[in-house]
Amino acid sequence: VQAFLKPIQSFLKVGFKDYGTATGGYRGAVSYALKNAIEGEHPNRVVNPALVRVCGGELHFPETYEVVFEPNHVIRFTWSAEEGESCKERGNPYDQVFMLAYSPADAELNSSSMVGVSTGAFRMTGTDSLTLTPSRLAREYHIYMGFIAKDRSQQAHSQYMGKILVPTR
């Protein structure tokens, strides 16, 4: 778990602020992953990226959301903006999207790679994007999306949005 999460520690400190443990942050993320994202039996245990969370909290997550891989290695995130009274009940229009594309290190790729924004577009906009840079080897990125409150007091549980293969340059 540590090997999987350590490269994204700076994002986890924001995404798990005040969550789960007295210290929250990275420790909260590790605790969640140990309880929920480990598969297999000893000595063949592995982290399942689809079960990892990069944000944890009770903030409302939009009713509808998706991610699309666009030309030029752009990942487009969209979500329901939930305007009017329903938005007030379901978060603030100025909450911000939390987006992360993460490619952990493995036997072939000696180092991990990530692209992310912890304070992206406002909830009311309904869209934002990340741009990935191809490298000399094809990389598989795991895509996560969450929300951070306008006043930074809470977060929404992140959603695993799937994985994307970025071809070589």
DSSP file with accessible surface (Angstrom, degrees, kcal/mol):
  #  RESIDUE AA STRUCTURE BP1 BP2  ACC     N-H-->O    O-->H-N    N-H-->O    O-->H-N    TCO  KAPPA ALPHA  PHI   PSI    X-CA   Y-CA   Z-CA
    1    1 A V     >        0   0   38      0, 0.0     4,-2.6     0, 0.0     5,-0.3   0.000 360.0 360.0 360.0 -44.4    0.0    0.0    0.0
    2    2 A Q  H  >  +     0   0  106      1,-0.2     4,-2.8     2,-0.2    28,-0.0   0.918 360.0  51.6 -59.4 -43.3    2.8    2.4    0.9
    3    3 A A  H  4 S+     0   0   88      1,-0.2   102,-0.2     2,-0.2    -1,-0.2   0.868 113.9  44.7 -63.5 -34.6    4.5    1.8   -2.5
    4    4 A F  H  4 S+     0   0   23      1,-0.1    -1,-0.2     2,-0.1    -2,-0.2   0.904 122.3  34.8 -74.3 -42.9    1.3    2.5   -4.3
    5    5 A L  H >< S+     0   0    2     -4,-2.6     3,-1.7     1,-0.2     7,-0.2   0.778  96.5  79.4 -88.2 -27.5    0.3    5.6   -2.4
    6    6 A K  G >< S+     0   0  112     -4,-2.8     3,-1.8    -5,-0.3     4,-0.3   0.873  88.6  56.9 -54.2 -43.0    3.6    7.3   -1.6
    7    7 A P  G 3  S+     0   0   51      0, 0.0    -1,-0.3     0, 0.0     3,-0.2   0.744 113.5  41.1 -63.4 -19.3    4.0    8.9   -5.0
    8    8 A I  G X> S+     0   0    0     -3,-1.7     4,-2.1    -4,-0.2     3,-0.7   0.133  78.4 121.0-111.9  22.5    0.6   10.7   -4.7
    9    9 A Q  H <>  +     0   0   46     -3,-1.8     4,-2.2     1,-0.3     5,-0.2   0.862  69.3  57.1 -55.3 -41.4    1.1   11.6   -1.0
   10   10 A S  H 3> S+     0   0   75     -4,-0.3     4,-0.9     1,-0.2    -1,-0.3   0.891 110.1  45.2 -62.6 -35.6    0.7   15.4   -1.7
   11   11 A F  H <> S+     0   0   24     -3,-0.7     4,-3.0     1,-0.2     3,-0.3   0.884 110.1  54.2 -72.4 -38.9   -2.7   14.8   -3.2
   12   12 A L  H  X S+     0   0    0     -4,-2.1     4,-2.3     1,-0.2    -2,-0.2   0.849 100.3  60.6 -66.4 -32.2   -3.8   12.4   -0.5
   13   13 A K  H  < S+     0   0  117     -4,-2.2    12,-0.3    -5,-0.2    -1,-0.2   0.881 114.2  36.5 -61.3 -36.7   -3.0   15.1    2.2
   14   14 A V  H >< S+     0   0   53     -4,-0.9     3,-1.3    -3,-0.3    -2,-0.2   0.921 118.2  49.5 -78.6 -47.7   -5.6   17.3    0.6
   15   15 A G  H 3< S+     0   0    0     -4,-3.0    41,-2.7     1,-0.3    -2,-0.2   0.742 119.9  35.9 -68.0 -25.2   -8.1   14.6   -0.4
   16   16 A F  T >< S+     0   0    0     -4,-2.3     3,-2.2    39,-0.2     9,-2.0   0.102  79.3 153.6-115.8  23.0   -8.1   13.0    3.0
   17   17 A K  T <  S-     0   0   87     -3,-1.3     7,-0.2     1,-0.3   138,-0.1  -0.290  80.3  -6.7 -54.3 127.1   -7.8   16.2    5.2
   18   18 A D  T 3  S+     0   0  113      5,-0.4     2,-0.5     1,-0.2    -1,-0.3   0.736 105.0 137.3  58.5  26.3   -9.4   15.5    8.6
   19   19 A Y    <   -     0   0   53     -3,-2.2     2,-2.1     4,-0.1    -1,-0.2  -0.893  66.8 -23.0-110.1 133.1  -10.7   12.1    7.4
   20   20 A G  S    S+     0   0   70     -2,-0.5     2,-0.3    -3,-0.1    -1,-0.1  -0.174 120.7  47.6  78.3 -48.1  -10.7    8.8    9.2
   21   21 A T  S    S-     0   0   47     -2,-2.1     3,-0.1     1,-0.1     7,-0.1  -0.811  91.6-103.7-122.5 168.4   -7.9    9.3   11.7
   22   22 A A  S    S+     0   0  109     -2,-0.3    -4,-0.1     1,-0.2    -1,-0.1   0.863 126.2  37.8 -59.7 -32.4   -7.1   12.2   14.1
   23   23 A T  S    S-     0   0   84      1,-0.2    -5,-0.4    -4,-0.1    -1,-0.2   0.668  90.0-178.9 -93.5 -17.5   -4.3   13.2   11.7
   24   24 A G    >>  +     0   0    2     -6,-0.2     4,-1.2    -7,-0.2     3,-0.8  -0.167  41.9  82.2  56.6-143.9   -6.3   12.5    8.4
   25   25 A G  H 3> S-     0   0   10     -9,-2.0     4,-1.9   -12,-0.3     3,-0.2  -0.153 108.6  -3.4  52.3-136.1   -4.3   13.1    5.3
   26   26 A Y  H 3> S+     0   0   25      1,-0.2     4,-2.6     2,-0.2    -1,-0.2   0.889 135.5  53.7 -58.9 -42.4   -1.9   10.5    4.1
   27   27 A R  H <> S+     0   0  172     -3,-0.8     4,-2.6     1,-0.2    -1,-0.2   0.888 107.3  52.0 -62.2 -38.2   -2.5    8.2    7.1
   28   28 A G  H  X S+     0   0    2     -4,-1.2     4,-2.4    -3,-0.2    -1,-0.2   0.909 110.3  48.7 -62.9 -40.4   -6.3    8.3    6.5
   29   29 A A  H  X S+     0   0    2     -4,-1.9     4,-2.5     2,-0.2    -2,-0.2   0.917 112.2  47.9 -66.2 -43.2   -5.7    7.3    2.8
   30   30 A V  H  X S+     0   0   16     -4,-2.6     4,-2.8     2,-0.2     5,-0.2   0.938 111.6  50.6 -63.4 -44.8   -3.4    4.4    3.9
   31   31 A S  H  X S+     0   0   36     -4,-2.6     4,-1.8    -5,-0.2    -2,-0.2   0.931 111.6  47.8 -59.5 -45.9   -5.8    3.2    6.5
   32   32 A Y  H  X S+     0   0   40     -4,-2.4     4,-2.1     1,-0.2     5,-0.3   0.937 112.9  48.2 -60.7 -46.7   -8.7    3.3    3.9
   33   33 A A  H  X S+     0   0    2     -4,-2.5     4,-2.7     1,-0.2     5,-0.4   0.903 109.1  52.8 -63.5 -41.9   -6.6    1.4    1.3
   34   34 A L  H  < S+     0   0  103     -4,-2.8     4,-0.2     1,-0.2    -1,-0.2   0.891 116.6  39.9 -61.1 -36.8   -5.5   -1.3    3.8
   35   35 A K  H  < S+     0   0  161     -4,-1.8    -1,-0.2    -5,-0.2    -2,-0.2   0.777 133.8  16.2 -81.4 -28.3   -9.1   -2.0    4.8
   36   36 A N  H  < S+     0   0   77     -4,-2.1    -3,-0.2    -5,-0.2    -2,-0.2   0.600 118.2  50.7-125.7 -16.7  -10.7   -1.8    1.4
   37   37 A A  S  < S+     0   0    0     -4,-2.7    11,-3.1    -5,-0.3     2,-0.4   0.353  77.7 102.4-116.1   8.6   -8.3   -2.0   -1.6
   38   38 A I  E     -A   47   0A  55     -5,-0.4     2,-0.3    -4,-0.2     9,-0.2  -0.787  45.1-178.5 -97.0 133.1   -6.1   -5.1   -0.9
   39   39 A E  E     +A   46   0A  87      7,-2.8     7,-2.5    -2,-0.4     2,-0.1  -0.912  37.9  32.0-126.3 156.3   -6.9   -8.3   -2.8
   40   40 A G  S    S-     0   0   48     -2,-0.3     2,-0.3     5,-0.2     5,-0.2  -0.233  79.9 -74.5  93.4 175.1   -5.3  -11.7   -2.7
   41   41 A E    >   -     0   0  151      3,-0.2     3,-2.8    -2,-0.1    -2,-0.1  -0.841  67.1 -54.4-111.8 151.3   -3.7  -13.9    0.0
   42   42 A H  T 3  S+     0   0  144      1,-0.3    -1,-0.0    -2,-0.3    -2,-0.0  -0.338 123.7  19.7 -58.8 131.7   -0.3  -13.5    1.6
   43   43 A P  T 3  S+     0   0   98      0, 0.0    -1,-0.3     0, 0.0    -3,-0.0  -0.911 126.5  53.9 -97.9  15.7    2.3  -13.4    0.0
   44   44 A N  S <  S+     0   0  124     -3,-2.8     2,-0.2     2,-0.0    -3,-0.2  -0.133  71.3 143.3-105.6  38.6    0.4  -12.5   -3.2
   45   45 A R        -     0   0  148     -5,-0.2     2,-0.3    -7,-0.1    -5,-0.2  -0.563  23.9-179.4 -78.5 141.5   -1.5   -9.4   -2.0
   46   46 A V  E     -A   39   0A  84     -7,-2.5    -7,-2.8    -2,-0.2     2,-0.5  -0.960  30.9-111.8-137.9 156.5   -1.9   -6.5   -4.4
   47   47 A V  E     -A   38   0A  30     -2,-0.3    -9,-0.2    -9,-0.2     3,-0.1  -0.768  24.9-145.2 -86.6 127.6   -3.5   -3.1   -4.4
   48   48 A N    >>  -     0   0   37    -11,-3.1     3,-2.1    -2,-0.5     4,-0.6  -0.841   5.3-155.5 -92.4 108.3   -6.6   -2.9   -6.6
   49   49 A P  G >4 S+     0   0   22      0, 0.0     3,-0.9     0, 0.0    -1,-0.2   0.808  90.5  63.1 -56.6 -29.4   -6.5    0.7   -8.0
   50   50 A A  G 34 S+     0   0   43      1,-0.2   110,-0.3    -3,-0.1   -13,-0.0   0.726 104.8  47.1 -68.5 -19.1  -10.3    0.6   -8.6
   51   51 A L  G <4 S+     0   0   70     -3,-2.1    -1,-0.2   -14,-0.2     2,-0.2   0.481  91.2 100.9-100.5  -4.3  -10.8    0.3   -4.9
   52   52 A V    <<  -     0   0    4     -3,-0.9     2,-0.4    -4,-0.6   -23,-0.0  -0.544  59.0-151.8 -78.5 145.5   -8.5    3.0   -3.8
   53   53 A R        -     0   0   61    -24,-0.2   -20,-0.1    -2,-0.2     3,-0.1  -0.954  15.7-172.6-114.7 142.5   -9.8    6.4   -2.9
   54   54 A V  S    S+     0   0    0     -2,-0.4     2,-0.3     1,-0.2   -39,-0.2   0.460  79.9  36.4-108.6  -6.3   -7.9    9.6   -3.3
   55   55 A C        -     0   0    0     90,-0.1   103,-2.0   -39,-0.1     2,-0.4  -0.987  67.3-171.4-139.0 145.5  -10.5   11.8   -1.4
   56   56 A G        +     0   0    0    -41,-2.7     2,-0.3    -2,-0.3    99,-0.2  -0.994  31.2  86.3-141.4 133.1  -12.6   10.9    1.5
   57   57 A G  S    S-     0   0    8     -2,-0.4   100,-0.9    97,-0.1    97,-0.1  -0.955  72.7 -86.0 163.6-178.1  -15.4   12.7    3.1
   58   58 A E  B    S+B  156   0B 150     -2,-0.3    98,-0.2    98,-0.2     3,-0.1   0.355  71.2 125.8-101.3   3.5  -19.1   13.5    3.3
   59   59 A L  S    S-     0   0   17     96,-2.4    98,-0.4    88,-0.1    -2,-0.1  -0.352  73.0 -94.4 -61.7 145.1  -19.4   16.3    0.7
   60   60 A H        -     0   0   47     96,-0.1    -1,-0.1    29,-0.1    96,-0.1  -0.373  33.5-149.5 -65.1 134.6  -22.0   15.6   -2.0
   61   61 A F        -     0   0   27     -2,-0.1    -1,-0.0     1,-0.1    97,-0.0  -0.860  35.3 -94.0 -99.9 140.1  -20.7   14.0   -5.2
   62   62 A P        -     0   0    3      0, 0.0    -1,-0.1     0, 0.0    19,-0.1  -0.114  25.8-124.9 -55.2 151.7  -22.6   14.9   -8.3
   63   63 A E  S    S+     0   0  112      1,-0.1     2,-0.4    17,-0.1    -2,-0.0   0.867  95.2  30.2 -65.4 -40.7  -25.5   12.6   -9.5
   64   64 A T  S    S+     0   0   91     16,-0.0    16,-2.4     2,-0.0     2,-0.3  -0.962  71.2 151.1-124.1 144.9  -24.0   12.1  -13.0
   65   65 A Y  E     +C   79   0C  92     -2,-0.4     2,-0.3    14,-0.3    14,-0.2  -0.981   9.5 171.0-163.8 154.0  -20.4   12.2  -14.0
   66   66 A E  E     -C   78   0C 111     12,-2.3    12,-2.6    -2,-0.3     2,-0.4  -0.982  21.6-136.5-161.0 167.6  -18.1   10.8  -16.7
   67   67 A V  E     -C   77   0C  33     -2,-0.3     2,-0.4    10,-0.2    10,-0.2  -0.989  17.2-170.5-132.0 139.6  -14.6   10.9  -18.1
   68   68 A V  E     -C   76   0C  64      8,-2.2     8,-3.3    -2,-0.4     2,-0.7  -0.996  21.6-132.5-131.8 137.3  -13.7   10.9  -21.8
   69   69 A F  E     -C   75   0C  79     -2,-0.4     6,-0.2     6,-0.2     3,-0.1  -0.814  32.9-170.6 -90.4 115.5  -10.3   10.6  -23.5
   70   70 A E  E >>  -C   74   0C  64      4,-3.6     4,-1.0    -2,-0.7     3,-0.5  -0.542  32.4 -72.1-101.2 170.0  -10.1   13.3  -26.1
   71   71 A P  G >4 S+     0   0  107      0, 0.0     3,-0.7     0, 0.0    -1,-0.2  -0.130 114.9  36.0 -56.3 159.6   -7.4   13.9  -28.9
   72   72 A N  G 34 S-     0   0  138      1,-0.2    60,-0.1    -3,-0.1    -2,-0.0   0.782 132.0 -71.9  63.1  28.2   -4.0   15.2  -27.8
   73   73 A H  G <4 S+     0   0   47     -3,-0.5    59,-2.9     1,-0.2     2,-0.4   0.797  86.4 154.8  63.2  33.6   -4.1   13.1  -24.6
   74   74 A V  E <<  -CD  70 131C  22     -4,-1.0    -4,-3.6    -3,-0.7     2,-0.6  -0.797  33.9-152.5 -93.4 132.0   -6.7   15.3  -22.9
   75   75 A I  E     -CD  69 130C   0     55,-3.4    55,-2.0    -2,-0.4     2,-0.6  -0.932  13.1-156.4-103.2 116.9   -8.9   13.7  -20.2
   76   76 A R  E     -CD  68 129C  70     -8,-3.3    -8,-2.2    -2,-0.6     2,-0.4  -0.846   5.2-163.7 -99.4 121.0  -12.3   15.5  -20.1
   77   77 A F  E     +CD  67 128C   0     51,-3.1    51,-1.9    -2,-0.6     2,-0.3  -0.881  11.2 179.0-100.7 132.9  -14.2   15.3  -16.8
   78   78 A T  E     +CD  66 127C  42    -12,-2.6   -12,-2.3    -2,-0.4     2,-0.3  -0.973   4.2 168.0-132.4 153.0  -17.9   16.2  -16.8
   79   79 A W  E     -C   65   0C  14     47,-2.0     2,-0.3    -2,-0.3   -14,-0.3  -0.977  44.7 -84.7-155.2 160.3  -20.5   16.2  -14.0
   80   80 A S        -     0   0   26    -16,-2.4    46,-0.1    -2,-0.3   -17,-0.1  -0.569  30.6-151.3 -71.7 128.8  -24.0   17.5  -13.4
   81   81 A A        -     0   0   20     -2,-0.3    -1,-0.1    43,-0.1    45,-0.1   0.716  17.8-152.8 -76.4 -22.2  -23.8   21.1  -12.2
   82   82 A E        -     0   0   23      1,-0.1     8,-0.2    44,-0.0    42,-0.0   0.949  20.5-163.1  49.9  69.0  -27.0   20.7  -10.1
   83   83 A E    >   +     0   0  152      3,-0.1     3,-0.7     4,-0.1     4,-0.4  -0.218  41.0  14.1 -78.9 169.9  -28.1   24.4  -10.2
   84   84 A G  T >> S-     0   0   51      1,-0.2     4,-1.4     2,-0.2     3,-0.6  -0.302 123.2 -13.8  71.0-147.1  -30.6   26.2   -8.1
   85   85 A E  H 3> S+     0   0  124      1,-0.2     4,-1.6     2,-0.2    -1,-0.2   0.853 132.9  58.8 -61.9 -36.7  -32.0   24.9   -4.8
   86   86 A S  H <> S+     0   0   44     -3,-0.7     4,-1.2     1,-0.2    -1,-0.2   0.867 102.7  54.7 -64.9 -31.3  -30.7   21.3   -5.4
   87   87 A C  H <4 S+     0   0    4     -3,-0.6     3,-0.2    -4,-0.4    -1,-0.2   0.916 104.4  53.5 -67.0 -40.4  -27.2   22.6   -5.7
   88   88 A K  H >< S+     0   0  151     -4,-1.4     3,-0.6     1,-0.2    -1,-0.2   0.883 112.8  44.5 -61.2 -36.4  -27.5   24.3   -2.2
   89   89 A E  H 3< S+     0   0  149     -4,-1.6    -1,-0.2     1,-0.2    -2,-0.2   0.735 119.5  42.8 -75.6 -23.6  -28.6   21.0   -0.8
   90   90 A R  T 3< S-     0   0   82     -4,-1.2    -1,-0.2     1,-0.4    -2,-0.2  -0.024 126.7 -56.9-117.8  29.2  -25.9   19.1   -2.6
   91   91 A G    <   -     0   0   16     -3,-0.6    -1,-0.4    -4,-0.1   -30,-0.0  -0.472  67.2 -65.5 118.1 169.6  -22.8   21.2   -2.2
   92   92 A N    >   -     0   0   55     -2,-0.2     3,-2.3     1,-0.1    31,-0.3  -0.711  35.5-126.5 -95.0 142.2  -21.8   24.7   -3.0
   93   93 A P  T 3  S+     0   0   40      0, 0.0    31,-2.1     0, 0.0    32,-0.3   0.765 112.2  55.8 -57.8 -21.0  -21.5   26.0   -6.6
   94   94 A Y  T 3  S+     0   0  105     28,-0.2     2,-0.0    29,-0.2    -3,-0.0   0.313  76.1 118.6 -98.7   8.6  -17.9   27.1   -5.7
   95   95 A D    <   -     0   0    3     -3,-2.3    28,-2.9    54,-0.1     2,-0.4  -0.389  62.4-129.3 -60.4 156.3  -16.8   23.6   -4.5
   96   96 A Q  E     -EF 122 148D  28     52,-2.8    52,-2.9    26,-0.2    26,-0.2  -0.901   7.6-114.9-121.5 145.2  -13.9   22.5   -6.8
   97   97 A V  E     - F   0 147D   0     24,-2.4    23,-3.1    -2,-0.4     2,-0.5  -0.417  19.9-149.9 -73.6 146.0  -13.2   19.3   -8.7
   98   98 A F  E     - F   0 146D   0     48,-2.8    48,-2.5    21,-0.2     2,-0.4  -0.988  20.7-177.9-117.2 116.2  -10.3   17.1   -7.7
   99   99 A M  E     +GF 117 145D   0     18,-2.7    18,-2.5    -2,-0.5     2,-0.4  -0.970   6.7 175.5-124.2 136.8   -8.8   15.2  -10.6
  100  100 A L  E     -GF 116 144D   0     44,-2.2    44,-2.9    -2,-0.4     2,-0.5  -0.988  15.9-171.1-144.1 130.4   -6.0   12.7  -10.7
  101  101 A A  E     -GF 115 143D   0     14,-3.0    14,-2.4    -2,-0.4     2,-0.4  -0.991  23.8-176.6-114.9 119.4   -4.4   10.5  -13.4
  102  102 A Y  E     -GF 114 142D   1     40,-2.7    40,-3.3    -2,-0.5    12,-0.2  -0.975  22.1-174.1-130.5 127.8   -2.0    8.1  -11.8
  103  103 A S  E     -G  113   0D   3     10,-3.6    10,-2.4    -2,-0.4    38,-0.1  -0.921  23.2-150.3-117.1 100.0    0.3    5.6  -13.3
  104  104 A P        -     0   0   24      0, 0.0    36,-0.2     0, 0.0     5,-0.1  -0.306  25.8 -96.7 -69.2 156.8    2.0    3.6  -10.5
  105  105 A A        +     0   0   53   -102,-0.2     2,-0.2     5,-0.1     5,-0.2  -0.350  49.9 169.0 -66.2 148.8    5.5    2.1  -11.0
  106  106 A D        -     0   0   89      3,-2.8    -1,-0.0     5,-0.2    -3,-0.0  -0.827  52.6 -73.5-145.8-170.1    5.7   -1.5  -12.1
  107  107 A A  S    S+     0   0  102     -2,-0.2     3,-0.1     1,-0.2    -2,-0.0   0.871 131.7  36.4 -61.3 -36.1    8.3   -4.0  -13.3
  108  108 A E  S    S+     0   0  138      1,-0.2     2,-0.8     2,-0.0    -1,-0.2   0.886 118.2  50.4 -84.4 -41.8    8.4   -2.4  -16.8
  109  109 A L        -     0   0   14      1,-0.1    -3,-2.8    -5,-0.1    -1,-0.2  -0.871  69.8-165.6-100.7 108.9    8.0    1.2  -15.7
  110  110 A N        +     0   0  145     -2,-0.8     2,-0.3    -5,-0.2    -5,-0.1   0.667  70.0  42.7 -71.7 -17.3   10.5    1.9  -13.0
  111  111 A S  S    S-     0   0   75     -7,-0.1    -5,-0.2    -6,-0.0     2,-0.1  -0.940  79.5-121.4-130.3 154.9    8.9    5.1  -11.9
  112  112 A S        -     0   0   39     -2,-0.3     2,-0.3    -7,-0.1    -2,-0.0  -0.400  22.3-157.4 -85.2 166.8    5.4    6.3  -11.3
  113  113 A S  E     +G  103   0D  36    -10,-2.4   -10,-3.6    -2,-0.1     2,-0.3  -0.994  12.3 175.2-144.0 143.7    3.8    9.2  -13.1
  114  114 A M  E     -G  102   0D  65     -2,-0.3     2,-0.4   -12,-0.2   -12,-0.2  -0.997  17.1-169.4-149.5 151.2    0.9   11.4  -12.2
  115  115 A V  E     +G  101   0D  42    -14,-2.4   -14,-3.0    -2,-0.3     2,-0.3  -0.987  31.7 146.6-135.3 128.3   -1.0   14.5  -13.4
  116  116 A G  E     -G  100   0D  24     -2,-0.4     2,-0.4   -16,-0.2   -16,-0.2  -0.997  37.0-153.0-160.3 163.2   -3.5   16.1  -11.1
  117  117 A V  E     -G   99   0D  53    -18,-2.5   -18,-2.7    -2,-0.3     3,-0.4  -0.975   2.5-171.2-139.9 122.6   -5.3   19.2   -9.8
  118  118 A S  S    S+     0   0   31     -2,-0.4     2,-0.2     1,-0.2   -22,-0.1   0.651  88.9  39.6 -89.7 -15.0   -6.7   19.3   -6.3
  119  119 A T  S    S+     0   0   62    -20,-0.1    -1,-0.2    28,-0.1   -21,-0.2  -0.615  83.2 150.1-131.9  74.9   -8.5   22.6   -6.9
  120  120 A G        -     0   0    9    -23,-3.1     3,-0.1    -3,-0.4   -22,-0.1   0.252  50.9 -24.6 -84.7-149.3   -9.9   22.4  -10.4
  121  121 A A  S    S-     0   0   23    -25,-0.2   -24,-2.4     1,-0.1    -1,-0.2  -0.112  75.4 -92.8 -62.4 157.5  -13.0   24.0  -11.9
  122  122 A F  B >>  -E   96   0D  80    -26,-0.2     3,-1.7     1,-0.1     4,-0.7  -0.377  31.8-115.3 -69.8 150.9  -15.9   25.1   -9.8
  123  123 A R  G >4 S+     0   0    0    -28,-2.9     3,-0.9   -31,-0.3   -29,-0.2   0.869 113.4  62.0 -52.0 -40.4  -18.8   22.6   -9.3
  124  124 A M  G 34 S+     0   0   72    -31,-2.1    -1,-0.3     1,-0.2   -43,-0.1   0.706  93.5  63.4 -66.6 -17.9  -21.2   24.9  -11.2
  125  125 A T  G <4 S-     0   0   73     -3,-1.7    -1,-0.2   -32,-0.3    -2,-0.2   0.821  87.2-150.7 -77.6 -32.0  -19.1   24.7  -14.5
  126  126 A G    <<  +     0   0   12     -3,-0.9   -47,-2.0    -4,-0.7     2,-0.3   0.468  63.2  61.8  78.0   3.0  -19.7   21.0  -14.9
  127  127 A T  E     +D   78   0C  52     -5,-0.3     2,-0.3   -49,-0.2   -49,-0.2  -0.995  44.0 152.1-159.2 152.0  -16.4   20.3  -16.7
  128  128 A D  E     -D   77   0C  37    -51,-1.9   -51,-3.1    -2,-0.3     2,-0.3  -0.937  21.9-146.4-163.8 173.5  -12.6   20.4  -16.5
  129  129 A S  E     -D   76   0C  35     -2,-0.3     2,-0.3   -53,-0.2   -53,-0.2  -0.975   9.5-149.6-149.7 161.4   -9.7   18.5  -18.0
  130  130 A L  E     -D   75   0C   7    -55,-2.0   -55,-3.4    -2,-0.3     2,-0.5  -0.961  17.3-144.2-124.6 148.2   -6.2   17.2  -17.5
  131  131 A T  E     -D   74   0C  81     -2,-0.3     2,-0.3   -57,-0.2   -57,-0.2  -0.965  12.8-154.9-116.9 125.0   -3.6   16.8  -20.2
  132  132 A L        -     0   0    2    -59,-2.9   -17,-0.0    -2,-0.5    -2,-0.0  -0.693   8.9-137.4 -95.1 151.3   -1.2   13.8  -20.2
  133  133 A T        -     0   0  107     -2,-0.3    36,-0.1    33,-0.0    33,-0.1  -0.939  19.4-128.8-109.9 121.3    2.2   13.8  -21.8
  134  134 A P        -     0   0   25      0, 0.0     2,-0.2     0, 0.0    34,-0.2  -0.314  26.7-162.6 -63.5 152.1    3.2   10.7  -23.7
  135  135 A S        -     0   0   32      2,-0.5    34,-1.6    32,-0.3     4,-0.1  -0.599  40.4 -82.7-123.0-171.5    6.6    9.2  -22.8
  136  136 A R  S    S+     0   0  184     -2,-0.2     2,-0.4    32,-0.2    32,-0.1   0.723 116.6  46.4 -71.3 -18.5    8.9    6.7  -24.5
  137  137 A L  S    S-     0   0   50     30,-0.1    -2,-0.5    31,-0.1    29,-0.1  -0.947  96.8-104.8-120.4 145.6    6.9    3.8  -23.1
  138  138 A A        -     0   0   42     -2,-0.4     2,-0.4    -4,-0.1    30,-0.1  -0.386  40.9-157.6 -62.9 143.1    3.1    3.4  -23.2
  139  139 A R  E     - H   0 166D  22     27,-2.1    27,-3.4    -4,-0.1     2,-0.6  -0.985  14.1-141.9-129.5 140.7    1.6    4.1  -19.7
  140  140 A E  E     - H   0 165D  83     -2,-0.4     2,-0.4    25,-0.2    25,-0.2  -0.890  22.5-161.6 -99.2 123.4   -1.7    3.0  -18.2
  141  141 A Y  E     - H   0 164D   5     23,-3.2    23,-2.4    -2,-0.6     2,-0.5  -0.889  11.8-142.9-107.7 137.0   -3.2    5.8  -16.0
  142  142 A H  E     -FH 102 163D  14    -40,-3.3   -40,-2.7    -2,-0.4     2,-0.5  -0.838  22.5-144.4 -94.6 132.5   -5.9    5.2  -13.3
  143  143 A I  E     +FH 101 162D   1     19,-3.0    18,-3.4    -2,-0.5    19,-0.6  -0.862  19.8 179.5-109.3 130.0   -8.3    8.1  -13.3
  144  144 A Y  E     -FH 100 160D   0    -44,-2.9   -44,-2.2    -2,-0.5     2,-0.4  -0.942   6.8-168.9-128.0 150.5   -9.9    9.5  -10.1
  145  145 A M  E     +FH  99 159D   0     14,-2.1    14,-3.0    -2,-0.3     2,-0.2  -1.000  16.9 148.2-141.1 136.7  -12.4   12.3   -9.5
  146  146 A G  E     -F   98   0D   0    -48,-2.5   -48,-2.8    -2,-0.4     2,-0.3  -0.830  33.9-117.3-146.9-173.3  -13.5   14.0   -6.2
  147  147 A F  E     -F   97   0D   0      9,-0.4     9,-2.5   -50,-0.3     2,-0.4  -0.995  10.9-154.2-137.9 146.0  -14.6   17.3   -4.9
  148  148 A I  E     -FI  96 155D   3    -52,-2.9   -52,-2.8    -2,-0.3     7,-0.2  -0.962  31.4-109.4-117.8 134.3  -13.2   19.7   -2.3
  149  149 A A    >   -     0   0    3      5,-2.8     3,-2.1    -2,-0.4   -54,-0.1  -0.235  25.3-115.0 -63.3 150.5  -15.5   22.2   -0.4
  150  150 A K  T 3  S+     0   0  116      1,-0.3    -1,-0.1     2,-0.1   -55,-0.0   0.879 120.5  41.5 -50.4 -43.9  -15.3   25.9   -1.2
  151  151 A D  T 3  S-     0   0  115      1,-0.0    -1,-0.3     3,-0.0    -2,-0.1   0.333 111.9-121.1 -90.7   7.2  -14.1   26.5    2.3
  152  152 A R  S <  S+     0   0   83     -3,-2.1    -2,-0.1     2,-0.2     3,-0.1   0.654  78.3 123.4  64.5  18.9  -11.8   23.5    2.3
  153  153 A S  S    S+     0   0   59      1,-0.1     2,-0.3    -5,-0.0    -1,-0.1   0.670  73.8   7.2 -84.8 -17.4  -13.6   22.0    5.3
  154  154 A Q        -     0   0   80    -97,-0.1    -5,-2.8   -96,-0.0     2,-0.3  -0.977  60.1-145.0-157.8 168.2  -14.6   18.7    3.7
  155  155 A Q  B     -I  148   0D   5     -2,-0.3   -96,-2.4   -99,-0.2     2,-0.3  -0.893  20.7-117.9-132.5 162.5  -14.2   16.5    0.7
  156  156 A A  B     -B   58   0B   0     -9,-2.5    -9,-0.4    -2,-0.3   -98,-0.2  -0.764  43.5 -95.0 -96.9 147.5  -16.4   14.1   -1.3
  157  157 A H        -     0   0   43   -100,-0.9  -101,-0.2   -98,-0.4    -1,-0.1  -0.432  50.4-118.4 -56.2 130.5  -15.5   10.4   -1.6
  158  158 A S        -     0   0    5   -103,-2.0     2,-0.4    -2,-0.1   -12,-0.3  -0.315  20.7-137.8 -71.2 159.2  -13.6   10.1   -4.8
  159  159 A Q  E     -H  145   0D  60    -14,-3.0   -14,-2.1    -3,-0.1     2,-0.6  -0.952  12.8-126.5-116.9 138.8  -14.8    7.9   -7.6
  160  160 A Y  E     -H  144   0D  62     -2,-0.4   -16,-0.2  -110,-0.3     3,-0.1  -0.755  23.2-170.9 -81.7 122.6  -12.6    5.6   -9.7
  161  161 A M  E     -     0   0D  31    -18,-3.4     2,-0.2    -2,-0.6   -94,-0.2   0.419  42.0-101.3 -99.1  -0.7  -13.3    6.7  -13.3
  162  162 A G  E     -H  143   0D  22    -19,-0.6   -19,-3.0     2,-0.0    -1,-0.4  -0.667  42.4 -66.7 114.5-168.6  -11.4    3.8  -15.0
  163  163 A K  E     -H  142   0D 123    -21,-0.2     2,-0.4    -2,-0.2   -21,-0.2  -0.926  33.0-160.3-129.0 152.3   -8.1    3.5  -16.7
  164  164 A I  E     -H  141   0D  22    -23,-2.4   -23,-3.2    -2,-0.3     2,-0.6  -0.997  13.4-139.9-132.2 133.9   -6.6    5.0  -19.9
  165  165 A L  E     -H  140   0D 108     -2,-0.4   -25,-0.2   -25,-0.2   -27,-0.0  -0.847  13.9-158.1 -95.0 121.1   -3.7    3.8  -21.9
  166  166 A V  E     -H  139   0D   2    -27,-3.4   -27,-2.1    -2,-0.6   -31,-0.2  -0.900  18.2-137.4 -99.3 117.2   -1.5    6.7  -23.2
  167  167 A P        -     0   0   65      0, 0.0   -32,-0.3     0, 0.0   -30,-0.1  -0.129  29.6 -82.8 -69.0 169.8    0.5    5.5  -26.2
  168  168 A T              0   0   76    -34,-0.2   -32,-0.2   -32,-0.1   -30,-0.1  -0.198 360.0 360.0 -67.4 162.6    4.2    6.3  -26.8
  169  169 A R              0   0  205    -34,-1.6    -1,-0.1    -3,-0.1   -34,-0.0  -0.257 360.0 360.0 -75.5 360.0    5.2    9.6  -28.3
